[in-house]
Structure formats: structure tokens, C-alpha cells
Amino acid sequence: MNITGWQIAIIALLIILLFGAPKLPQLAKSVGQSMRIFKSEVRTMNDESQDKEPEPDADERPAVEGRVVDPSESPRRRGSEQRRDHA
């Protein structure tokens, strides 16, 4: 979407009519302060994210100990086999 010079002039005229000429400096000051606050917050967030320690890679993480369970040996099956052995 290309905005031509005439469209910018019409938008500026509408802003002047809506807000009035005396209020425009106050409006511009308010927008400038808001932008400054926004930029400082973004900068703070970036600094905080860079200060955090990076998470260790997969090679550096301690291995989880455990055992491999055969899915074909469910507890129910083992229990029924034990009952047959006792009978």
C-alpha cells in the first residue's frame, strides 16, 4: 500500500481538525514519551535475557538413570503367570 503526498496531507489535515492546533504539541510530546518508555522496556528485557545463563546442552546434562521395561511383560500378565505356577 503506497501512500502518496496527497494522502499524507489529507491525514494531517484530519488530525489537525480532530485534535485542534493547540493540542498537537501536547499530543506529540505524549507520543514521544510513550515511545521512550517502550524502548527502555525493550532494552531492559533484552539485557535480562542476555544476563541469564544459557541452558546446558544435551551432552552436558546428567544422564537419567533407569531401566528398560519390556512392554510385553505387563504387571497383569506376570501376576496371572504366578497364579498358574502356584496351582
N, CA, C and O atoms as CSV, one atom per row, in Angstrom:
chain,resi,resn,atom,element,x,y,z
A,1,MET,N,N,0.852,-1.168,0.000
A,1,MET,CA,C,0.000,0.000,0.000
A,1,MET,C,C,0.895,1.228,0.000
A,1,MET,O,O,1.609,1.490,0.968
A,2,ASN,N,N,0.850,1.968,-1.084
A,2,ASN,CA,C,1.658,3.174,-1.215
A,2,ASN,C,C,0.841,4.392,-0.824
A,2,ASN,O,O,-0.273,4.600,-1.304
A,3,ILE,N,N,1.419,5.183,0.054
A,3,ILE,CA,C,0.745,6.416,0.472
A,3,ILE,C,C,1.401,7.567,-0.276
A,3,ILE,O,O,2.615,7.757,-0.205
A,4,THR,N,N,0.595,8.323,-0.982
A,4,THR,CA,C,1.124,9.450,-1.749
A,4,THR,C,C,1.125,10.709,-0.900
A,4,THR,O,O,0.607,10.722,0.216
A,5,GLY,N,N,1.706,11.755,-1.436
A,5,GLY,CA,C,1.793,13.033,-0.723
A,5,GLY,C,C,0.424,13.624,-0.409
A,5,GLY,O,O,0.233,14.225,0.648
A,6,TRP,N,N,-0.523,13.455,-1.320
A,6,TRP,CA,C,-1.866,13.986,-1.085
A,6,TRP,C,C,-2.552,13.265,0.070
A,6,TRP,O,O,-3.237,13.891,0.880
A,7,GLN,N,N,-2.372,11.982,0.143
A,7,GLN,CA,C,-2.993,11.214,1.225
A,7,GLN,C,C,-2.415,11.619,2.582
A,7,GLN,O,O,-3.148,11.713,3.566
A,8,ILE,N,N,-1.110,11.858,2.637
A,8,ILE,CA,C,-0.485,12.307,3.884
A,8,ILE,C,C,-1.020,13.682,4.274
A,8,ILE,O,O,-1.280,13.939,5.449
A,9,ALA,N,N,-1.186,14.563,3.291
A,9,ALA,CA,C,-1.701,15.904,3.573
A,9,ALA,C,C,-3.131,15.837,4.108
A,9,ALA,O,O,-3.480,16.565,5.038
A,10,ILE,N,N,-3.944,14.980,3.534
A,10,ILE,CA,C,-5.332,14.844,3.993
A,10,ILE,C,C,-5.366,14.272,5.409
A,10,ILE,O,O,-6.152,14.725,6.241
A,11,ILE,N,N,-4.514,13.277,5.687
A,11,ILE,CA,C,-4.462,12.699,7.036
A,11,ILE,C,C,-4.010,13.750,8.044
A,11,ILE,O,O,-4.565,13.832,9.140
A,12,ALA,N,N,-3.008,14.556,7.687
A,12,ALA,CA,C,-2.531,15.615,8.587
A,12,ALA,C,C,-3.633,16.638,8.838
A,12,ALA,O,O,-3.801,17.098,9.967
A,13,LEU,N,N,-4.380,16.999,7.807
A,13,LEU,CA,C,-5.477,17.955,7.966
A,13,LEU,C,C,-6.555,17.390,8.888
A,13,LEU,O,O,-7.090,18.114,9.728
A,14,LEU,N,N,-6.876,16.115,8.741
A,14,LEU,CA,C,-7.868,15.489,9.616
A,14,LEU,C,C,-7.391,15.466,11.069
A,14,LEU,O,O,-8.186,15.684,11.984
A,15,ILE,N,N,-6.111,15.206,11.286
A,15,ILE,CA,C,-5.577,15.198,12.652
A,15,ILE,C,C,-5.681,16.588,13.263
A,15,ILE,O,O,-6.048,16.733,14.430
A,16,ILE,N,N,-5.359,17.608,12.478
A,16,ILE,CA,C,-5.456,18.985,12.987
A,16,ILE,C,C,-6.902,19.326,13.323
A,16,ILE,O,O,-7.170,19.965,14.340
A,17,LEU,N,N,-7.830,18.905,12.476
A,17,LEU,CA,C,-9.239,19.197,12.736
A,17,LEU,C,C,-9.754,18.441,13.962
A,17,LEU,O,O,-10.535,18.985,14.741
A,18,LEU,N,N,-9.322,17.194,14.135
A,18,LEU,CA,C,-9.803,16.395,15.257
A,18,LEU,C,C,-9.237,16.866,16.595
A,18,LEU,O,O,-9.975,17.014,17.569
A,19,PHE,N,N,-7.945,17.096,16.639
A,19,PHE,CA,C,-7.310,17.415,17.913
A,19,PHE,C,C,-7.151,18.912,18.148
A,19,PHE,O,O,-6.953,19.341,19.285
A,20,GLY,N,N,-7.232,19.686,17.120
A,20,GLY,CA,C,-7.057,21.126,17.273
A,20,GLY,C,C,-5.580,21.478,17.306
A,20,GLY,O,O,-4.764,20.717,17.826
A,21,ALA,N,N,-5.240,22.624,16.753
A,21,ALA,CA,C,-3.842,23.048,16.666
A,21,ALA,C,C,-3.182,23.207,18.037
A,21,ALA,O,O,-2.017,22.832,18.175
A,22,PRO,N,N,-3.861,23.743,19.058
A,22,PRO,CA,C,-3.188,23.926,20.352
A,22,PRO,C,C,-2.823,22.602,21.041
A,22,PRO,O,O,-1.864,22.554,21.812
A,23,LYS,N,N,-3.563,21.556,20.775
A,23,LYS,CA,C,-3.308,20.284,21.455
A,23,LYS,C,C,-2.252,19.429,20.752
A,23,LYS,O,O,-1.787,18.450,21.337
A,24,LEU,N,N,-1.862,19.760,19.530
A,24,LEU,CA,C,-0.912,18.934,18.794
A,24,LEU,C,C,0.461,18.834,19.466
A,24,LEU,O,O,1.008,17.733,19.522
A,25,PRO,N,N,1.050,19.927,19.981
A,25,PRO,CA,C,2.348,19.777,20.660
A,25,PRO,C,C,2.263,18.857,21.877
A,25,PRO,O,O,3.169,18.062,22.126
A,26,GLN,N,N,1.184,18.969,22.624
A,26,GLN,CA,C,0.995,18.112,23.794
A,26,GLN,C,C,0.852,16.652,23.352
A,26,GLN,O,O,1.395,15.753,23.994
A,27,LEU,N,N,0.132,16.419,22.272
A,27,LEU,CA,C,-0.043,15.072,21.740
A,27,LEU,C,C,1.293,14.495,21.274
A,27,LEU,O,O,1.594,13.332,21.546
A,28,ALA,N,N,2.093,15.295,20.576
A,28,ALA,CA,C,3.398,14.841,20.098
A,28,ALA,C,C,4.327,14.523,21.268
A,28,ALA,O,O,5.072,13.544,21.225
A,29,LYS,N,N,4.280,15.352,22.313
A,29,LYS,CA,C,5.109,15.120,23.498
A,29,LYS,C,C,4.708,13.804,24.164
A,29,LYS,O,O,5.568,13.024,24.570
A,30,SER,N,N,3.427,13.565,24.273
A,30,SER,CA,C,2.930,12.341,24.889
A,30,SER,C,C,3.353,11.107,24.095
A,30,SER,O,O,3.753,10.099,24.677
A,31,VAL,N,N,3.266,11.183,22.782
A,31,VAL,CA,C,3.677,10.063,21.931
A,31,VAL,C,C,5.180,9.823,22.075
A,31,VAL,O,O,5.620,8.675,22.142
A,32,GLY,N,N,5.963,10.889,22.124
A,32,GLY,CA,C,7.411,10.762,22.293
A,32,GLY,C,C,7.781,10.107,23.614
A,32,GLY,O,O,8.664,9.251,23.657
A,33,GLN,N,N,7.112,10.502,24.690
A,33,GLN,CA,C,7.376,9.899,25.999
A,33,GLN,C,C,7.005,8.417,25.996
A,33,GLN,O,O,7.725,7.587,26.552
A,34,SER,N,N,5.900,8.100,25.378
A,34,SER,CA,C,5.475,6.699,25.309
A,34,SER,C,C,6.488,5.857,24.541
A,34,SER,O,O,6.802,4.737,24.943
A,35,MET,N,N,6.995,6.392,23.443
A,35,MET,CA,C,7.990,5.664,22.659
A,35,MET,C,C,9.284,5.476,23.447
A,35,MET,O,O,9.898,4.412,23.372
A,36,ARG,N,N,9.704,6.488,24.197
A,36,ARG,CA,C,10.908,6.389,25.018
A,36,ARG,C,C,10.755,5.304,26.080
A,36,ARG,O,O,11.669,4.507,26.292
A,37,ILE,N,N,9.611,5.273,26.740
A,37,ILE,CA,C,9.344,4.259,27.763
A,37,ILE,C,C,9.344,2.869,27.137
A,37,ILE,O,O,9.916,1.932,27.694
A,38,PHE,N,N,8.707,2.738,25.987
A,38,PHE,CA,C,8.651,1.444,25.305
A,38,PHE,C,C,10.049,0.956,24.935
A,38,PHE,O,O,10.373,-0.212,25.147
A,39,LYS,N,N,10.876,1.841,24.385
A,39,LYS,CA,C,12.238,1.461,24.003
A,39,LYS,C,C,13.060,1.054,25.214
A,39,LYS,O,O,13.827,0.094,25.144
A,40,SER,N,N,12.911,1.768,26.326
A,40,SER,CA,C,13.688,1.414,27.519
A,40,SER,C,C,13.251,0.062,28.077
A,40,SER,O,O,14.086,-0.702,28.560
A,41,GLU,N,N,11.962,-0.243,28.017
A,41,GLU,CA,C,11.485,-1.545,28.488
A,41,GLU,C,C,12.002,-2.675,27.600
A,41,GLU,O,O,12.387,-3.732,28.101
A,42,VAL,N,N,12.011,-2.459,26.296
A,42,VAL,CA,C,12.532,-3.471,25.375
A,42,VAL,C,C,14.020,-3.683,25.634
A,42,VAL,O,O,14.488,-4.821,25.647
A,43,ARG,N,N,14.761,-2.609,25.838
A,43,ARG,CA,C,16.191,-2.709,26.120
A,43,ARG,C,C,16.423,-3.480,27.422
A,43,ARG,O,O,17.327,-4.313,27.495
A,44,THR,N,N,15.612,-3.207,28.450
A,44,THR,CA,C,15.737,-3.905,29.729
A,44,THR,C,C,15.466,-5.395,29.559
A,44,THR,O,O,16.183,-6.225,30.119
A,45,MET,N,N,14.445,-5.737,28.799
A,45,MET,CA,C,14.126,-7.149,28.570
A,45,MET,C,C,15.264,-7.848,27.831
A,45,MET,O,O,15.604,-8.985,28.157
A,46,ASN,N,N,15.856,-7.180,26.838
A,46,ASN,CA,C,16.970,-7.777,26.100
A,46,ASN,C,C,18.172,-7.982,27.008
A,46,ASN,O,O,18.832,-9.018,26.933
A,47,ASP,N,N,18.465,-7.014,27.861
A,47,ASP,CA,C,19.591,-7.134,28.791
A,47,ASP,C,C,19.368,-8.282,29.761
A,47,ASP,O,O,20.300,-9.032,30.051
A,48,GLU,N,N,18.150,-8.432,30.267
A,48,GLU,CA,C,17.854,-9.507,31.210
A,48,GLU,C,C,17.985,-10.871,30.551
A,48,GLU,O,O,18.474,-11.816,31.171
A,49,SER,N,N,17.555,-10.983,29.302
A,49,SER,CA,C,17.640,-12.277,28.623
A,49,SER,C,C,19.090,-12.630,28.308
A,49,SER,O,O,19.430,-13.812,28.260
A,50,GLN,N,N,19.950,-11.639,28.093
A,50,GLN,CA,C,21.360,-11.912,27.830
A,50,GLN,C,C,22.111,-12.235,29.110
A,50,GLN,O,O,23.116,-12.944,29.065
A,51,ASP,N,N,21.649,-11.732,30.255
A,51,ASP,CA,C,22.310,-11.978,31.528
A,51,ASP,C,C,22.077,-13.395,32.033
A,51,ASP,O,O,22.895,-13.920,32.788
A,52,LYS,N,N,20.986,-14.016,31.634
A,52,LYS,CA,C,20.679,-15.368,32.101
A,52,LYS,C,C,21.708,-16.340,31.546
A,52,LYS,O,O,22.202,-16.172,30.431
A,53,GLU,N,N,22.023,-17.364,32.343
A,53,GLU,CA,C,22.947,-18.392,31.877
A,53,GLU,C,C,22.250,-19.250,30.834
A,53,GLU,O,O,21.074,-19.581,30.987
A,54,PRO,N,N,22.960,-19.610,29.785
A,54,PRO,CA,C,22.339,-20.498,28.800
A,54,PRO,C,C,22.158,-21.882,29.391
A,54,PRO,O,O,22.942,-22.320,30.233
A,55,GLU,N,N,21.121,-22.564,28.942
A,55,GLU,CA,C,20.854,-23.913,29.427
A,55,GLU,C,C,21.926,-24.852,28.892
A,55,GLU,O,O,22.384,-24.684,27.762
A,56,PRO,N,N,22.330,-25.832,29.684
A,56,PRO,CA,C,23.367,-26.754,29.214
A,56,PRO,C,C,22.879,-27.564,28.024
A,56,PRO,O,O,21.688,-27.843,27.880
A,57,ASP,N,N,23.833,-27.932,27.174
A,57,ASP,CA,C,23.497,-28.754,26.016
A,57,ASP,C,C,23.117,-30.154,26.469
A,57,ASP,O,O,23.297,-30.518,27.631
A,58,ALA,N,N,22.596,-30.923,25.545
A,58,ALA,CA,C,22.166,-32.285,25.873
A,58,ALA,C,C,23.348,-33.131,26.339
A,58,ALA,O,O,23.179,-34.015,27.179
A,59,ASP,N,N,24.553,-32.869,25.800
A,59,ASP,CA,C,25.728,-33.647,26.193
A,59,ASP,C,C,26.165,-33.324,27.614
A,59,ASP,O,O,26.733,-34.182,28.290
A,60,GLU,N,N,25.914,-32.111,28.077
A,60,GLU,CA,C,26.360,-31.682,29.393
A,60,GLU,C,C,25.378,-32.047,30.500
A,60,GLU,O,O,25.744,-32.027,31.675
A,61,ARG,N,N,24.169,-32.370,30.156
A,61,ARG,CA,C,23.165,-32.703,31.164
A,61,ARG,C,C,23.471,-34.072,31.763
A,61,ARG,O,O,23.940,-34.964,31.056
A,62,PRO,N,N,23.212,-34.244,33.051
A,62,PRO,CA,C,23.448,-35.560,33.642
A,62,PRO,C,C,22.471,-36.586,33.073
A,62,PRO,O,O,21.309,-36.283,32.804
A,63,ALA,N,N,22.968,-37.790,32.900
A,63,ALA,CA,C,22.130,-38.857,32.357
A,63,ALA,C,C,21.105,-39.281,33.400
A,63,ALA,O,O,21.385,-39.286,34.598
A,64,VAL,N,N,19.944,-39.627,32.937
A,64,VAL,CA,C,18.883,-40.092,33.825
A,64,VAL,C,C,19.042,-41.596,33.987
A,64,VAL,O,O,19.103,-42.341,33.008
A,65,GLU,N,N,19.107,-42.026,35.238
A,65,GLU,CA,C,19.254,-43.453,35.480
A,65,GLU,C,C,17.879,-44.110,35.472
A,65,GLU,O,O,16.888,-43.516,35.896
A,66,GLY,N,N,17.839,-45.309,34.997
A,66,GLY,CA,C,16.576,-46.035,34.956
A,66,GLY,C,C,16.803,-47.394,34.332
A,66,GLY,O,O,17.938,-47.788,34.060
A,67,ARG,N,N,15.734,-48.093,34.114
A,67,ARG,CA,C,15.849,-49.403,33.492
A,67,ARG,C,C,14.833,-49.492,32.366
A,67,ARG,O,O,13.802,-48.819,32.376
A,68,VAL,N,N,15.147,-50.328,31.409
A,68,VAL,CA,C,14.267,-50.520,30.268
A,68,VAL,C,C,13.281,-51.620,30.623
A,68,VAL,O,O,13.671,-52.690,31.091
A,69,VAL,N,N,12.016,-51.353,30.401
A,69,VAL,CA,C,10.967,-52.317,30.721
A,69,VAL,C,C,10.406,-52.855,29.421
A,69,VAL,O,O,10.073,-52.095,28.511
A,70,ASP,N,N,10.304,-54.172,29.342
A,70,ASP,CA,C,9.730,-54.806,28.168
A,70,ASP,C,C,8.218,-54.609,28.217
A,70,ASP,O,O,7.575,-55.066,29.162
A,71,PRO,N,N,7.630,-53.934,27.213
A,71,PRO,CA,C,6.192,-53.654,27.264
A,71,PRO,C,C,5.331,-54.913,27.190
A,71,PRO,O,O,4.163,-54.882,27.576
A,72,SER,N,N,5.892,-56.021,26.700
A,72,SER,CA,C,5.084,-57.243,26.626
A,72,SER,C,C,4.906,-57.879,27.998
A,72,SER,O,O,4.026,-58.720,28.181
A,73,GLU,N,N,5.726,-57.487,28.956
A,73,GLU,CA,C,5.595,-58.021,30.314
A,73,GLU,C,C,4.842,-57.017,31.177
A,73,GLU,O,O,5.456,-56.259,31.928
A,74,SER,N,N,3.548,-57.009,31.076
A,74,SER,CA,C,2.760,-56.098,31.896
A,74,SER,C,C,2.585,-56.706,33.276
A,74,SER,O,O,2.708,-57.924,33.408
A,75,PRO,N,N,2.307,-55.929,34.305
A,75,PRO,CA,C,2.116,-56.474,35.657
A,75,PRO,C,C,0.989,-57.489,35.721
A,75,PRO,O,O,1.085,-58.451,36.483
A,76,ARG,N,N,-0.058,-57.315,34.964
A,76,ARG,CA,C,-1.184,-58.256,34.987
A,76,ARG,C,C,-0.748,-59.619,34.477
A,76,ARG,O,O,-1.114,-60.655,35.033
A,77,ARG,N,N,0.040,-59.599,33.410
A,77,ARG,CA,C,0.462,-60.860,32.817
A,77,ARG,C,C,1.369,-61.617,33.786
A,77,ARG,O,O,1.236,-62.829,33.959
A,78,ARG,N,N,2.282,-60.894,34.407
A,78,ARG,CA,C,3.166,-61.549,35.361
A,78,ARG,C,C,2.366,-62.123,36.530
A,78,ARG,O,O,2.672,-63.211,37.019
A,79,GLY,N,N,1.351,-61.400,36.974
A,79,GLY,CA,C,0.528,-61.887,38.076
A,79,GLY,C,C,-0.224,-63.145,37.705
A,79,GLY,O,O,-0.315,-64.068,38.514
A,80,SER,N,N,-0.767,-63.202,36.498
A,80,SER,CA,C,-1.511,-64.391,36.090
A,80,SER,C,C,-0.567,-65.564,35.890
A,80,SER,O,O,-0.951,-66.707,36.135
A,81,GLU,N,N,0.662,-65.306,35.448
A,81,GLU,CA,C,1.628,-66.387,35.297
A,81,GLU,C,C,2.014,-66.940,36.660
A,81,GLU,O,O,2.220,-68.145,36.805
A,82,GLN,N,N,2.113,-66.067,37.662
A,82,GLN,CA,C,2.470,-66.522,39.002
A,82,GLN,C,C,1.360,-67.399,39.567
A,82,GLN,O,O,1.648,-68.380,40.252
A,83,ARG,N,N,0.105,-67.072,39.299
A,83,ARG,CA,C,-1.005,-67.878,39.798
A,83,ARG,C,C,-0.967,-69.270,39.180
A,83,ARG,O,O,-1.225,-70.264,39.859
A,84,ARG,N,N,-0.645,-69.340,37.890
A,84,ARG,CA,C,-0.565,-70.640,37.237
A,84,ARG,C,C,0.577,-71.476,37.821
A,84,ARG,O,O,0.460,-72.694,37.957
A,85,ASP,N,N,1.687,-70.801,38.165
A,85,ASP,CA,C,2.824,-71.527,38.722
A,85,ASP,C,C,2.479,-72.110,40.085
A,85,ASP,O,O,2.941,-73.204,40.413
A,86,HIS,N,N,1.684,-71.415,40.886
A,86,HIS,CA,C,1.334,-71.884,42.226
A,86,HIS,C,C,0.286,-72.992,42.174
A,86,HIS,O,O,0.186,-73.770,43.123
A,87,ALA,N,N,-0.475,-73.089,41.133
A,87,ALA,CA,C,-1.562,-74.066,41.063
A,87,ALA,C,C,-1.102,-75.442,40.756
A,87,ALA,O,O,-1.918,-76.360,40.668
